């Protein structure tokens, strides 16, 4: 599992506006396609027989714990030896009860934070 920079290196469009096809992320704007390693592996445009440019999007190591995905934004070589935050009762047989859900609000993030975090 990996996390990619949420920015297409071609025009800077957020990749989160695109789609996932198989294991690849496809940019909404021009269809540039990146594999899980961040390597450009395709475009929707015909390059008239030319090779694809050698472009790589930045990737981040990730771990899954406590029902969350944690990404490491620092030097990837340090990711394995940097411990995750310990949350008492976050997992195991004595874990606190929790409820997971997803919801999309059609509002500016400041309105959601202001009304739910107070």
N, C-alpha and C positions, 0 to 999 in steps of 0.2 A: 504494500500500500504506500502511496506517495501523495504529496500535495504539490500542486503546481502554482507558480506565480499567477495571480489572477489578472494577467495582462498579456495580450498577444504581442510578441516582439515586432510584428509587422506594422500595425497602426495603433497599438496601445489600447485596443478595445478589451473590456473585461471578458475573460474566457468564461466566466460564470454566466454570461448571457448566451453562450453557445450551447452545444449539446455534447453528450457522450455517445460514441458509437463504438460498441465493443469495449475495449480498454483504452480507447483514444478520446481525446478532447478535441472538439472541432469548433473553431472560432466562428461566430455568427456572421462577421463582416465579410471576409473573403474566403472562408472555408479552410484556412490553414489548419492542418491536423497534426496533433502532437501525441506521441506515444507516452507510456507511463514514465519513461526516463526523461521526458521533456524534449525529445528529439523531433524535429519536423519530419513527418513521414508522408505528407501529401498535401495537395492543394486542390481546390475545385477549378482552378484556372489551368488552361493548357499552356505549358511553357515551350511549346513548339520543339519538343525533343530535347530540351536542355535538362541537365541534372538539377535536382532540387538544391536550393542553397543549404549549406551546412549551418543550420540554426538550431539552437537548443534553448528552451525555456528553463528557467531556474526551478529546481525541484527541492523539496524539503522532506527530511525523514519524518515519519509519523509513528505513533504508537496508539493503541486503543486500550483504554482503561477507564473504569467507573462508568461505562456506557458512553464515553466521550472519545473523540479523536483528537489527540494532542499532536501539534507539529512543532518541530525544532527549527527556529529561524536562524540559528547560529551556524558555526562551522560544522558541516556534516560529520567530520571526523570525531567531533566531541559528543555527538548525539547518543551513542551507545553507553558512554560512561557518565552521562549527566542524568541523575535520577529524576523521575517524575515527582511531582508534588504528592506527598502522602496525605490522604484524606481519611481520617479515622472513620471506621464503619462505612467506608465507601464501597467495599466489596467483601466477599467471603461470607461465611455462615451467619455472621452477626451484622450484616449490612443493613443500613437504614432503608426503610421502604421508600420507593420513589416512583414517579409516574413520568414516562417519556411521551412527548407528543410533539407534533410539528404544526405550526400555524403561520400563515402569511398574512401580515397586516398591510393594508393598502394605506400606509401613512409614512411620514418622515420618521426616521429612527429616533429623533429626539422626542417626538410625541409618545412613542412606545415606551422609551426608557422613563420619561417623566411620569407616565401614568401607571407603570407596572413596578417600578423600582422604589416607590415611596410608600 
